[in-house]
Amino acid sequence: MTREVTLRLPDETAARLEAAARAAGLSLDELGARAIEESLRQSEFPEIEFRTFGKERLACVKGFIRVWKVIFTGREYAFDVEKTAYHFQRPASQIEAAFNYYRAYPEESDRIIAENDSWTYERLKQVLPQLGRTTVPRESDDSDQLAS
């Protein structure tokens, strides 16, 4: 559901918004709504910023990495903040910020992670016909090293 809201902007701000919308290939309404939503989310989560990747805007931990990548890795550690922070060699506060953002807005990360998970060897082989498969034998204690 959407609701129409009218805003009055200074001429200079309106001109910049129009130029940015044209550059992004979005309507004025789309860009304005996105900018307001991102601003509200950044106010709610001060450790989060939005960056452009291709034509997509994604939530990132400030000065670090996309939130979905933290979530992708964090799930391997059962969302343990300390273990995930150790993995990335980053302060636990940054990992906690990503987890908190994810709890509030899981759709973005879940969508990207599901897309990544859908890339099987067979699908990659269709896109990259020259791709070869290499197998590495595991030692019986390899899984123990991964879990610690």
N, C-alpha and C positions, 0 to 999 in steps of 0.2 A: 504494500500500500504506500502511496506517496501523497504528499500534501503540498499544495502550492503556497509558497511564502514569497513575499515581495521584499526586496532589499534596495535601499538607496545607497549608492556608492559614489565616492568622489569621481569626477570625470577621468582622472589619471588612473585610478584603480580599475574602473570599468574598462578602459582601453587596454590595460595590461591583461585583464581577465579575458577579454575578447581575443587578443593576440595569442595568449597561451592556449585557449580553446582551439583556435585555428591550427596552431602548431601541433597540438595533440590529436587533431582529427576528431574532436568532440564538440558537442553542442555547448553553448554557454551554460545551459541548465546542468548538463552532465558534469562539466568541469567544476562549476560552482558547488554542486552537491558533493562531489568527491573531495574538494578542498575543505569544505566545512566538516565533512565526516572525518577526514584525516586529522584536522585540527582538534576536533573533540576527542578523538582517540589518543592523540599525543598529550592532551591535557590530562586525560585519565591515566595514562601510562607514560610518565616522563622519560623513561629509559628507551622508549620506542620512537622510531622515526620512519618515514616512508621514503622509498627510493624507487626510481623507475628502472625496470629491467625489460628491455624491448619496448613494448607498448603497455606493459603492465606495471602498476604501482603495488609494491609489496612492503609489508611491515618488516622492519629490521631492528635489531638491538643496536642502539646508537653506537656508531664507530666500529661496529663489529660485523655481524652476519645476519642474513635473513632469518626471521623467526621460524619459518618452516624447517630450516636446516637444524636448528636447535631442537625442535620437537622430534624430527626424524631420528636424531641421535639420542635424544633423551628417552625415547621409548625403549631403546636397547638397554637402558639402565633403569628401567621401571620408573622413569621420571624422578630419579634421585638427583637432587640439585647438586650435591657435593661431587658425586661421580661424574655427572655431566660437565660440571665446571672443571674438574680435573682433566677430562678428555680434551676440552677445548683450551685448557690452560688460561682460563678467564676467571674473574671474580664471580663468586656464587650469586652475587646480587644481579649480575647480568643474566644469568641463567634463570633465576627466579623471576625476573622481569618478563622474559620470553614465555615461561610457563604461565604466569599470570595473564599475559595478553592472550595466550592460546585458550585458557579457560573461558575468557570472555568472548573471544572471536575465533572459534575453532574452524570455521568453514574454509577460510583461505588456506591454512596449512593442510587440512585434511584433503582438500581438492588437489593440491600439488603433490602431496605424498602419495595419494592414490594413483595419480598419473605416473609418478616415478615407479611405483610398485608394479604398474602394468607392463613395464618394459622387460619382457622375458628375453631369453637368448634368441628364441625363434623370431620375435618381433624385431629385435636388433639386426638379425641376419637378413631380414627383408629390406631393411633400410641400408645396411652395410654388407653387401654380398661377400666382400672379401674378409669379413670377420671370421676368425678361427676360435676354437674353444681349446682352452688349456685346463687340464685338471692337475691338482696338486694333492698328493696323498696326505691325509691327516694322521698325525700321531695320536695315540690313545689319550694322551694328556693335554692335547691342544685345547679342548673345550674348557678344561680347568683353568688354563691361562687366560682365556677370553672372559671368563666369568669373574675373575678377581680384579 
